[in-house]
Each structure stands twice: as C-alpha cells, then as structure tokens.
C-alpha cells in the first residue's frame, strides 16, 4: 500500500461490486481507466482499489494488504468466527445495500420446525462457523455439513435435515419446499477498516466515510414542495414523514395559502401524499436529493 494513499478492497464482480462502484461514483470518486484486472486508481482522491473475491476481503484487510474494504456483513461474520485477527476489524460504516438474511430453514412438513428440533440432526450450510456458534449459544448439538453452493437442495437429496443459508426474497426456499423458521444474522454491505494499516491515509478514510454518509442520507431522503391552506399548516406538518422544521413561505397574491418546503428523512409513500392532499395540500412535488451533508 502506497504511503498516504488508501487501498480499498472491493469485490471484483457481483452485487457488492455494483453497489460499491455506484457508491464511489455517487461520492465523487473518479476512477482512472486501467487494464489491470486487480487494481484501479482514483484520479481525484488518494485512493486505490484492489478488486478481489468477496471471501478474501476480510483477510486482505486484516493482514494490512488493504486499509479498508467493502464486504457483506455475512462474509465478515463468518471470517471473524474463524479468525481472531479478522474479529478485530472495525465496521466503520453500514452502507445500506446488498441486504440479505442468514436463516435456518427446513422442509415444510418435516420433523424440524424450530431450533430445538435441530438436536441430533444434520444442517447443510455455506456458513459453518456462524452456524456452529449459533447452535452452541443455544446448547444444540448437531452435525454441520459444509457445502459450497446449492445448499437448498440438501434436504431433498437426504444430505441434511435442515439448512442455514442466505435468504433475500424467499423464492428459492419456496421452490424447494422449504420454510425459514429462525434468523441467524441480518446482513448488509459494510465498510471495514484496519486502522493500524492505514499508512498515513486516515484522513482519506474519514473523507470517504463522510461522503458515504452523505450519499446514504440522500438516498433515504426526499424533498417535498406543496401549497396548503394556512389554517391547516399544523395538520400537514404532522403528516410529513421525518420533517423536523419545514420552511413555510407566503404565496404571492394569496393571504390564505402558504408554500411548504420540507426535507423528509423517512420514506414517502403514496398513502402519505394522499394524507397531505386530504389535509388541503395542493401542487405536491416529491424530489430526490442528489447530495446531502449534515
């Protein structure tokens, strides 16, 4: 790692890679073109990207080869359960994408319907360390069958009685006649760091974190503009989601109507707009916020 430059490990392909590169772009990081399939260099920030497999990112950061990395929390937790060095890494920012859940699941009409039913059973998983730790905490003794993929077919193939696998929509479980009955871990993409290996690049990491926070905040926030009767202002303010102090301005030529501008920090649903309209709101606009900094 070059002195003064921060090296960020990013998945070389896949959902985490797409989300990571989009986050960097939205944060104003301009990457130079490179033929090298392993490294990318930023032109306007002292930052280098190392493109590697997601399973390797915790080890690269823990070893100091990279100062920080974007990785799935599920991958980090599995690696941390195996390695004390990885367990010492710090999550410096949750990134709000690549959300999924590690769940225990079993056949719908099978003998396993709860965690207690796993006693003496076999569980197929790609996360053996996490699964073992979860069972140990609950005093359950079971055989763990480690699989690299296609975990959901294990019960049907009589390889295991249950599975512990990542679930996004649940469609794969349903297609294989399985039902989830317990959550082991809620996961999303996270930024991890090894502050002992920053090599003079702590300021760059802090800059990156602040920009990431701004992008994440802007994604979750909307700007609402509307006109409303002055005598119903309090009613409309109560409906605006997460709006602390909206701006209220007079409307030219109308003493009974005001213009309301508000930054809403919670999701704006159609039902919210319908409530605003029922309270007398008119000409309602909901706009995205490109950038935001507290």
DRENDO-1510 file (C-alpha; in Angstrom, 1 decimal, always signed):
<recs>
REC; n; res; u; v; w
REC; 1; UNK; +0.0; +0.0; +0.0 .
REC; 2; UNK; +1.5; +3.3; -1.1 .
REC; 3; UNK; +2.2; +5.8; +1.8 .
REC; 4; UNK; -0.5; +8.4; +2.1 .
REC; 5; UNK; -2.8; +6.5; -0.3 .
REC; 6; UNK; -5.7; +4.4; +1.0 .
REC; 7; UNK; -6.2; +1.0; -0.5 .
REC; 8; UNK; -9.9; -0.1; -0.6 .
REC; 9; UNK; -10.7; -3.8; -1.2 .
REC; 10; UNK; -13.9; -4.3; -3.4 .
REC; 11; UNK; -15.5; -7.4; -4.8 .
REC; 12; UNK; -14.3; -7.8; -8.4 .
REC; 13; UNK; -17.8; -8.8; -9.7 .
REC; 14; UNK; -21.3; -9.3; -8.4 .
REC; 15; UNK; -23.9; -7.4; -6.4 .
REC; 16; UNK; -21.4; -6.0; -3.9 .
REC; 17; UNK; -19.2; -4.8; -6.7 .
REC; 18; UNK; -22.0; -3.0; -8.5 .
REC; 19; UNK; -23.2; -1.4; -5.2 .
REC; 20; UNK; -19.6; -0.4; -4.2 .
REC; 21; UNK; -18.7; +1.2; -7.5 .
REC; 22; UNK; -22.0; +3.1; -7.6 .
REC; 23; UNK; -21.4; +4.3; -4.1 .
REC; 24; UNK; -17.9; +5.5; -5.0 .
REC; 25; UNK; -19.3; +7.3; -8.2 .
REC; 26; UNK; -22.0; +9.0; -6.2 .
REC; 27; UNK; -19.3; +10.0; -3.7 .
REC; 28; UNK; -17.4; +11.9; -6.4 .
REC; 29; UNK; -14.6; +9.4; -6.7 .
REC; 30; UNK; -13.3; +9.4; -10.3 .
REC; 31; UNK; -11.5; +6.2; -11.3 .
REC; 32; UNK; -8.9; +6.2; -14.0 .
REC; 33; UNK; -9.1; +3.6; -16.8 .
REC; 34; UNK; -7.0; +0.6; -16.1 .
REC; 35; UNK; -6.2; -2.6; -18.0 .
REC; 36; UNK; -5.1; -4.2; -14.7 .
REC; 37; UNK; -7.8; -6.6; -13.6 .
REC; 38; UNK; -6.6; -6.3; -10.0 .
REC; 39; UNK; -6.1; -2.6; -9.3 .
REC; 40; UNK; -7.9; +0.7; -10.1 .
REC; 41; UNK; -6.6; +4.1; -9.2 .
REC; 42; UNK; -8.7; +7.2; -8.3 .
REC; 43; UNK; -7.8; +10.4; -10.1 .
REC; 44; UNK; -9.1; +13.0; -7.6 .
REC; 45; UNK; -8.7; +11.2; -4.3 .
REC; 46; UNK; -5.6; +9.4; -2.8 .
REC; 47; UNK; -7.4; +6.1; -3.2 .
REC; 48; UNK; -6.5; +2.8; -4.8 .
REC; 49; UNK; -9.0; +0.0; -5.4 .
REC; 50; UNK; -8.0; -3.7; -5.1 .
REC; 51; UNK; -10.5; -6.0; -6.9 .
REC; 52; UNK; -10.7; -9.4; -5.3 .
REC; 53; UNK; -13.1; -12.2; -4.3 .
REC; 54; UNK; -15.5; -11.1; -1.5 .
REC; 55; UNK; -14.5; -14.1; +0.6 .
REC; 56; UNK; -10.9; -12.8; +0.6 .
REC; 57; UNK; -11.6; -9.2; +1.6 .
REC; 58; UNK; -11.6; -9.7; +5.4 .
REC; 59; UNK; -8.3; -11.4; +5.2 .
REC; 60; UNK; -6.7; -8.7; +3.0 .
REC; 61; UNK; -7.9; -6.0; +5.4 .
REC; 62; UNK; -6.9; -7.9; +8.5 .
REC; 63; UNK; -3.4; -8.6; +7.1 .
REC; 64; UNK; -2.9; -4.9; +6.2 .
REC; 65; UNK; -2.7; -5.5; +2.5 .
REC; 66; UNK; -5.7; -3.1; +2.3 .
REC; 67; UNK; -6.5; -0.4; +4.7 .
REC; 68; UNK; -10.3; -0.9; +4.3 .
REC; 69; UNK; -12.8; -2.9; +2.3 .
REC; 70; UNK; -16.4; -3.1; +1.3 .
REC; 71; UNK; -17.8; -6.6; +2.2 .
REC; 72; UNK; -21.0; -8.3; +3.1 .
REC; 73; UNK; -21.6; -8.5; +6.8 .
REC; 74; UNK; -22.3; -12.2; +6.4 .
REC; 75; UNK; -18.9; -12.8; +4.9 .
REC; 76; UNK; -17.2; -10.7; +7.6 .
REC; 77; UNK; -19.0; -12.5; +10.4 .
REC; 78; UNK; -18.1; -16.0; +9.0 .
REC; 79; UNK; -14.5; -15.0; +8.7 .
REC; 80; UNK; -14.5; -13.4; +12.2 .
REC; 81; UNK; -15.8; -16.6; +13.7 .
REC; 82; UNK; -12.8; -18.4; +12.3 .
REC; 83; UNK; -10.1; -15.8; +12.9 .
REC; 84; UNK; -9.3; -13.6; +15.9 .
REC; 85; UNK; -7.4; -11.2; +13.6 .
REC; 86; UNK; -10.5; -10.7; +11.4 .
REC; 87; UNK; -12.7; -10.4; +14.5 .
REC; 88; UNK; -10.6; -7.4; +15.5 .
REC; 89; UNK; -11.6; -5.4; +12.4 .
REC; 90; UNK; -13.8; -2.4; +12.8 .
REC; 91; UNK; -17.1; -1.7; +10.9 .
REC; 92; UNK; -16.8; +2.0; +10.2 .
REC; 93; UNK; -19.9; +2.4; +8.2 .
REC; 94; UNK; -23.0; +0.4; +7.3 .
REC; 95; UNK; -23.7; +1.0; +3.6 .
REC; 96; UNK; -27.4; +0.2; +3.1 .
REC; 97; UNK; -27.3; -2.1; +0.1 .
REC; 98; UNK; -26.9; -5.8; -0.6 .
REC; 99; UNK; -29.3; -6.6; +2.3 .
REC; 100; UNK; -30.0; -10.3; +3.0 .
REC; 101; UNK; -30.7; -12.6; +5.9 .
REC; 102; UNK; -29.0; -15.8; +7.1 .
REC; 103; UNK; -31.8; -18.1; +8.1 .
REC; 104; UNK; -32.4; -21.6; +9.3 .
REC; 105; UNK; -34.9; -23.5; +7.1 .
REC; 106; UNK; -36.3; -27.0; +6.8 .
REC; 107; UNK; -38.9; -28.9; +4.7 .
REC; 108; UNK; -42.5; -27.5; +5.3 .
REC; 109; UNK; -43.9; -30.8; +6.6 .
REC; 110; UNK; -40.7; -32.2; +8.0 .
REC; 111; UNK; -39.7; -33.0; +11.7 .
REC; 112; UNK; -37.7; -29.8; +12.1 .
REC; 113; UNK; -39.9; -26.8; +12.8 .
REC; 114; UNK; -37.9; -25.0; +15.5 .
REC; 115; UNK; -34.3; -24.6; +16.7 .
REC; 116; UNK; -35.0; -27.2; +19.4 .
REC; 117; UNK; -35.8; -29.7; +16.7 .
REC; 118; UNK; -32.2; -29.5; +15.3 .
REC; 119; UNK; -30.9; -31.5; +18.2 .
REC; 120; UNK; -29.0; -34.5; +16.7 .
REC; 121; UNK; -29.9; -33.5; +13.2 .
REC; 122; UNK; -27.7; -32.6; +10.2 .
REC; 123; UNK; -27.6; -29.0; +8.9 .
REC; 124; UNK; -26.2; -28.1; +5.5 .
REC; 125; UNK; -24.6; -24.6; +5.1 .
REC; 126; UNK; -22.0; -22.4; +3.4 .
REC; 127; UNK; -21.5; -20.7; +6.8 .
REC; 128; UNK; -20.3; -23.5; +9.1 .
REC; 129; UNK; -18.6; -21.2; +11.7 .
REC; 130; UNK; -21.6; -19.0; +12.1 .
REC; 131; UNK; -24.0; -21.9; +12.3 .
REC; 132; UNK; -21.8; -23.7; +14.8 .
REC; 133; UNK; -21.6; -20.6; +17.0 .
REC; 134; UNK; -25.3; -20.0; +16.8 .
REC; 135; UNK; -26.1; -23.6; +17.8 .
REC; 136; UNK; -23.5; -23.6; +20.6 .
REC; 137; UNK; -25.0; -20.5; +22.2 .
REC; 138; UNK; -28.4; -22.3; +22.4 .
REC; 139; UNK; -27.0; -25.6; +23.6 .
REC; 140; UNK; -27.9; -27.5; +20.4 .
REC; 141; UNK; -25.7; -30.4; +19.3 .
REC; 142; UNK; -26.0; -31.1; +15.5 .
REC; 143; UNK; -23.9; -32.2; +12.6 .
REC; 144; UNK; -22.8; -29.4; +10.3 .
REC; 145; UNK; -22.5; -30.4; +6.6 .
REC; 146; UNK; -20.4; -27.7; +4.8 .
REC; 147; UNK; -21.5; -27.0; +1.2 .
REC; 148; UNK; -20.1; -24.5; -1.3 .
REC; 149; UNK; -23.4; -23.9; -3.1 .
REC; 150; UNK; -26.9; -25.3; -3.8 .
REC; 151; UNK; -27.5; -25.6; -0.1 .
REC; 152; UNK; -31.2; -25.6; -0.6 .
REC; 153; UNK; -31.3; -29.0; -2.3 .
REC; 154; UNK; -29.6; -30.8; +0.7 .
REC; 155; UNK; -32.9; -31.8; +2.4 .
REC; 156; UNK; -34.4; -33.2; -0.8 .
REC; 157; UNK; -31.2; -35.1; -1.5 .
REC; 158; UNK; -31.2; -36.5; +2.0 .
REC; 159; UNK; -27.8; -34.8; +2.7 .
REC; 160; UNK; -29.2; -32.9; +5.7 .
REC; 161; UNK; -32.4; -32.4; +7.7 .
REC; 162; UNK; -32.2; -28.6; +7.6 .
REC; 163; UNK; -30.2; -25.7; +6.1 .
REC; 164; UNK; -28.6; -22.4; +7.1 .
REC; 165; UNK; -28.5; -20.2; +4.1 .
REC; 166; UNK; -28.8; -16.6; +2.8 .
REC; 167; UNK; -32.3; -15.5; +2.0 .
REC; 168; UNK; -33.3; -12.4; +0.0 .
REC; 169; UNK; -36.9; -12.9; -1.2 .
REC; 170; UNK; -37.6; -16.5; +0.0 .
REC; 171; UNK; -38.4; -17.6; -3.6 .
REC; 172; UNK; -35.6; -20.2; -3.7 .
REC; 173; UNK; -36.7; -21.7; -0.3 .
REC; 174; UNK; -40.3; -21.9; -1.5 .
REC; 175; UNK; -39.3; -23.5; -4.8 .
REC; 176; UNK; -37.5; -26.3; -2.9 .
REC; 177; UNK; -40.3; -26.9; -0.4 .
REC; 178; UNK; -38.5; -25.2; +2.5 .
REC; 179; UNK; -39.7; -22.7; +5.1 .
REC; 180; UNK; -37.5; -20.5; +7.2 .
REC; 181; UNK; -38.0; -20.7; +11.0 .
REC; 182; UNK; -35.2; -18.8; +12.6 .
REC; 183; UNK; -32.9; -15.8; +11.7 .
REC; 184; UNK; -29.2; -16.2; +12.4 .
REC; 185; UNK; -27.9; -12.9; +11.0 .
REC; 186; UNK; -29.2; -9.7; +9.3 .
REC; 187; UNK; -26.7; -8.7; +6.8 .
REC; 188; UNK; -25.8; -5.7; +4.5 .
REC; 189; UNK; -22.8; -4.3; +2.8 .
REC; 190; UNK; -20.4; -2.7; +5.3 .
REC; 191; UNK; -17.2; -0.7; +5.2 .
REC; 192; UNK; -14.5; -2.3; +7.4 .
REC; 193; UNK; -11.1; -0.9; +8.3 .
REC; 194; UNK; -7.8; -1.8; +9.8 .
REC; 195; UNK; -6.7; +1.5; +11.3 .
REC; 196; UNK; -3.3; +0.1; +12.2 .
REC; 197; UNK; -2.6; -0.5; +8.5 .
REC; 198; UNK; -3.7; +2.9; +7.1 .
REC; 199; UNK; -0.1; +4.0; +6.5 .
REC; 200; UNK; -0.9; +7.7; +6.8 .
REC; 201; UNK; -4.2; +7.5; +5.0 .
REC; 202; UNK; -6.5; +8.0; +8.0 .
REC; 203; UNK; -7.7; +11.3; +6.6 .
REC; 204; UNK; -8.7; +9.7; +3.3 .
REC; 205; UNK; -10.7; +7.1; +5.2 .
REC; 206; UNK; -12.5; +9.8; +7.2 .
REC; 207; UNK; -13.2; +11.7; +3.9 .
REC; 208; UNK; -14.6; +8.5; +2.3 .
REC; 209; UNK; -16.8; +7.8; +5.3 .
REC; 210; UNK; -18.3; +11.3; +5.4 .
REC; 211; UNK; -19.1; +11.2; +1.6 .
REC; 212; UNK; -20.6; +7.7; +2.0 .
REC; 213; UNK; -22.8; +9.0; +4.8 .
REC; 214; UNK; -23.9; +11.9; +2.6 .
REC; 215; UNK; -24.8; +9.6; -0.3 .
REC; 216; UNK; -26.7; +7.2; +2.0 .
REC; 217; UNK; -28.6; +10.0; +3.7 .
REC; 218; UNK; -29.6; +11.5; +0.3 .
REC; 219; UNK; -30.9; +8.1; -0.9 .
REC; 220; UNK; -33.2; +7.9; +2.1 .
REC; 221; UNK; -34.3; +11.5; +2.0 .
REC; 222; UNK; -36.8; +13.3; -0.2 .
REC; 223; UNK; -37.6; +17.0; -0.8 .
REC; 224; UNK; -41.3; +17.8; -0.7 .
REC; 225; UNK; -42.8; +21.1; -2.0 .
REC; 226; UNK; -46.5; +21.9; -1.8 .
REC; 227; UNK; -49.1; +24.7; -1.3 .
REC; 228; UNK; -51.5; +24.4; +1.6 .
REC; 229; UNK; -54.2; +26.4; +3.4 .
REC; 230; UNK; -52.5; +28.5; +6.2 .
REC; 231; UNK; -55.1; +27.3; +8.7 .
REC; 232; UNK; -54.2; +23.6; +8.1 .
REC; 233; UNK; -50.5; +24.0; +8.4 .
REC; 234; UNK; -50.2; +22.1; +11.7 .
REC; 235; UNK; -52.2; +19.2; +10.3 .
REC; 236; UNK; -49.9; +18.9; +7.3 .
REC; 237; UNK; -46.8; +19.3; +9.3 .
REC; 238; UNK; -47.9; +16.3; +11.4 .
REC; 239; UNK; -48.2; +14.1; +8.3 .
REC; 240; UNK; -44.8; +15.0; +6.7 .
REC; 241; UNK; -42.5; +12.0; +7.4 .
REC; 242; UNK; -39.4; +12.8; +9.4 .
REC; 243; UNK; -39.6; +16.5; +8.6 .
REC; 244; UNK; -38.3; +18.4; +11.7 .
REC; 245; UNK; -38.8; +22.0; +10.7 .
REC; 246; UNK; -40.3; +22.7; +7.2 .
REC; 247; UNK; -39.8; +26.0; +5.5 .
REC; 248; UNK; -43.1; +28.0; +5.3 .
REC; 249; UNK; -43.3; +30.9; +2.9 .
REC; 250; UNK; -46.1; +33.2; +1.7 .
REC; 251; UNK; -47.7; +32.7; -1.8 .
REC; 252; UNK; -47.9; +35.9; -3.9 .
REC; 253; UNK; -51.4; +37.2; -4.1 .
REC; 254; UNK; -52.9; +34.7; -1.5 .
REC; 255; UNK; -53.1; +35.5; +2.2 .
REC; 256; UNK; -54.8; +32.2; +3.0 .
REC; 257; UNK; -52.3; +29.9; +1.3 .
REC; 258; UNK; -48.6; +29.2; +2.1 .
REC; 259; UNK; -45.9; +27.3; +0.3 .
REC; 260; UNK; -44.3; +24.4; +2.3 .
REC; 261; UNK; -40.8; +23.1; +1.6 .
REC; 262; UNK; -39.6; +20.1; +3.7 .
REC; 263; UNK; -36.7; +17.6; +3.8 .
REC; 264; UNK; -38.3; +14.2; +4.7 .
REC; 265; UNK; -35.9; +11.8; +6.2 .
REC; 266; UNK; -38.3; +8.9; +6.1 .
REC; 267; UNK; -39.8; +7.1; +3.1 .
REC; 268; UNK; -42.5; +8.9; +1.3 .
REC; 269; UNK; -45.4; +6.6; +0.4 .
REC; 270; UNK; -48.4; +7.2; -1.9 .
REC; 271; UNK; -50.5; +7.0; +1.3 .
REC; 272; UNK; -48.5; +9.9; +2.7 .
REC; 273; UNK; -49.3; +12.0; -0.3 .
REC; 274; UNK; -52.9; +11.1; -0.1 .
REC; 275; UNK; -53.0; +12.2; +3.6 .
REC; 276; UNK; -51.3; +15.5; +2.6 .
REC; 277; UNK; -53.9; +16.1; -0.1 .
REC; 278; UNK; -56.8; +15.2; +2.2 .
REC; 279; UNK; -55.4; +17.9; +4.6 .
REC; 280; UNK; -55.6; +20.5; +1.8 .
REC; 281; UNK; -52.2; +20.2; +0.2 .
REC; 282; UNK; -52.1; +21.0; -3.5 .
REC; 283; UNK; -49.4; +21.0; -6.3 .
REC; 284; UNK; -47.4; +18.4; -4.3 .
REC; 285; UNK; -43.9; +17.6; -5.7 .
REC; 286; UNK; -41.6; +14.9; -4.3 .
REC; 287; UNK; -38.0; +15.3; -5.5 .
REC; 288; UNK; -34.9; +13.2; -5.0 .
REC; 289; UNK; -31.9; +14.8; -3.2 .
REC; 290; UNK; -28.6; +14.2; -5.1 .
REC; 291; UNK; -26.2; +15.2; -2.3 .
REC; 292; UNK; -26.6; +15.8; +1.4 .
REC; 293; UNK; -24.2; +16.8; +4.2 .
REC; 294; UNK; -25.1; +17.4; +7.8 .
</recs>
